[in-house]
Amino acid sequence: MASLRSDIALRCEKLHRYLGHDEGRVHVLRGVSFEARRGNVTAIVGPSGCGKSTLLYLLGLLDQPDDGAIWISEQLMSNSSDIARTAARCAHIGFVFQFHFLMQEFSALDNVMMPMRKLGRLDETQMAERAHALLTDVGLGDKAHRLATQLSGGEQQRVAVARALANQPAIILADEPTGNLDVKNSTLVFDLLTKLAKENGQAVVLVTHNPEIANRCDEIKPMRDGEFLP
């Protein structure tokens, strides 16, 4: 059985994914293999519909491949139970999406604490202290108690970055994390995400259409028609 080296947080081999049925069945991923190393930022780029987001959802254990294998922190996860996959996501993976998906009726602090409450490693005081520290890291320490509705779009996305880092995951997966932001906030969110992740030795994998963001990553993986280009 294949296993991970210590510097690899995530690995997949020969992933295949089909969507649809009968005549509408589409071969979305065609034998994709990939490694994400700790402390590295990898950009997956390519045209819409080439399989980028599908791959990210498989790597994040939000969906299952039709064939192939995925390892997360040395554990084979691709065929695990829903319970095991949910536990692995909570413990090892942080997500940042194009839309921040904050709970609008809760404060920034509460939004960052939510993943910690689900994991259950810290008591309430420890969770609040960590959440406030993360919000301070993203420049929002003074707005920790504001409701999400009282924050700008750029501020809400920074809260989403802090939330993704809440449980100190080995892997950060980001799907167009700056897609709805202006240039200033795009740069700020990318810088924060990569700085905090690199400081903690986390692997960052992001899908982006932004060539400036991609060119600042450690590695670029171009994708076309469900495959990585050589």
N, C-alpha and C positions, 0 to 999 in steps of 0.2 A: 504494500500500500504506500502511496506517495505521502510524504509529510512535509511540513513547512520547515524552512530554515528559520533561525531565530530573528532575522531581520525582516522576514516576510509576515505581514499581519493577515493577509488575505491572498488566496490563490484559487484559480479555477482552471479546469482543463476540459477542452472540447465540449463546450456548452452548446446545446441546440435548443431552440425554442420555436414552436409553431403557434400561430394564432389563427383563429377562425376554423371553419369546418368545410368539408367537402370541396366544392369548386372554389370557395373563398379562402381555403387554407393557405397561409403564407408562412414561408420558412424565414422567420425574423432573425434568428441567430444561427450561424452556420459553423459550428465547431470552434468557438472562441476560447482561447486560452490567455490567461492574464495573471500577473503578480503585482501586488501593491506592497511596497517596502515602507517600513517605519521611518518617519522623518522625511519622506518624499511626497511631493505633490504631483499627481499625474492628471493630465487633461485628456479626456476622450472627446474628439471633435469629429464632425461629419455632418452631412445634410440631414434635414428632418426625415424621419422614417427609416434611417439606416440601422436602427437597433440600439442606439446609445442608452436611452432611458430604460429599455427592456433589460439590457445588461445590468444597469445600475440596480434595478429592482430585484433581479436575481441575486446579485452580490449582497444586497441588503436583506436577503431572506424574506422579502415580501412576496415573492413568487417562486415557483419551482421549475427547474429546467425539464425538458422532455428527455434529455440525455446529457451526460457529462457530470462533473463533480465540482463541489465548492468546499474549500477548507477555510474556517475562520479560527484564528489563533490555535492552530494545530488540531482542530476538530473537524472531521468530515460532517458537513451540515446539509448537503444537498438533498438527502433523502430522510432527514430527521422528522420527527413528529412536529405538529404545530406548536405544542407546548415547549419543546426543546428549541425550536426556531425563535419563538417569542422571547424566551429567556436569553438566548444568544444575542438577539438584537438589542435587548435592554442592557446587557452587560458589556458588549463589545463594539456596538455600532452607533454612531451619531449621524443624524440626517439633517441636511439643510436643503430645502426645496426652493424653487423659484417663488412660490407663494409661501409666506412665513408660517401660515397655519397656527398662529397664536390663538389662545383662548381669549377672546376679546373682553369678556366680563371679568377677567382676572388681571392682577398686576403683573408687571414685568418680572418681579421677584417670584411670584407664584408660578408663572409660566416656566421659569428656569428650574424651579424645584420639582416640577411634575415628574420628569424622568427619575429623579432621585427618590421620590416617594414610591414610584413603581418598583425600583430596584431594592429599596429597603435596607441599604447598608448603613445609613446614617440616621441619627435622631433628628428631631425637628430643628433644634438649635444649630447643629452641624450643617444641615441642609441649607438653612437660611444664611449662615455665614459663607458657605461655599457659593451659593447663588449670588450673594451680594459681591463677593470677590470677582466672580466671572463677569458680572455686569459692570464692575469697575474696570476690568480689563478691556471691555469693549466700549468704554467711555460713557456708561450710563449709570454709574453708581448713584448719582444724585437724582435719578428718575426711577429708582427701583420700585417705588410704591405707586407709580402712575399706572393707570389701566392701559391696556394695549391700545384702546381707542384714543388715548391721549398722546400717543407717540406718532411721529412721522413714519412714512414708509421705510426710509433708511434706518431709523431707530428700531422699528419692529424687526427688520431683517438682522440687525445686530443682536437683538434679544434672541432670535432664532439661532444665531451662531453660538451664543452663550449656552443656550439650551442643549445644543448638539454636543457641547463639551462637558455637560453637567456630570456625567458618570465616568469621566476620564476614559472614553472608549479607545480601543486600539485603532479603530477605523472611522474616518469621517467620509461620508458619501454626500456629494452635493450635486443636485440636478438644477442647472441654470441658476445658481444662487444669486447672481447679480442681474438676471434677465429683466427685472422690473425696476431697476435703479438707474439713476443718472450716472454720469461718468465719475463724479466726485464720490458718491456713495458706493459705486461699484468697486472703485479702487480701495476705499476704506474697508469694505466688507471682505474683499479678497485678502488684503494685507492682514487684517485681524485673524481671519480663518487660518491662513498659512503660518503666521507668526506663532499663534497660540498652539497650533498643532505640532509645529516643528519643535517648539520648546518642550513639548511633552512626548516627543518621539512617536507621534501618531502618523498613520498612513492616510493621505488625503487623495480621494479620487473624485474628480469633478467633471461633469458634462457641461460644455459651454459652446456657444456660437461666437463668443467674443475672442477674436484673434489676439488682442492685446493681453487679455487674461491668460490665454493658452500659452503664449510665448514667454510668460513669466514663470511657468511651471517647470519642474525638474524634468518632466518627460511629457511628450505629446504622442497620443495613440490615435492616428486617423482611422476612421471606420467608414466603410462603404458596403452597402448591401449585406449587412449582417456579419461582416468579417473585418478584422484589422488589416490594413494595408501593410505590405512588407517594408 
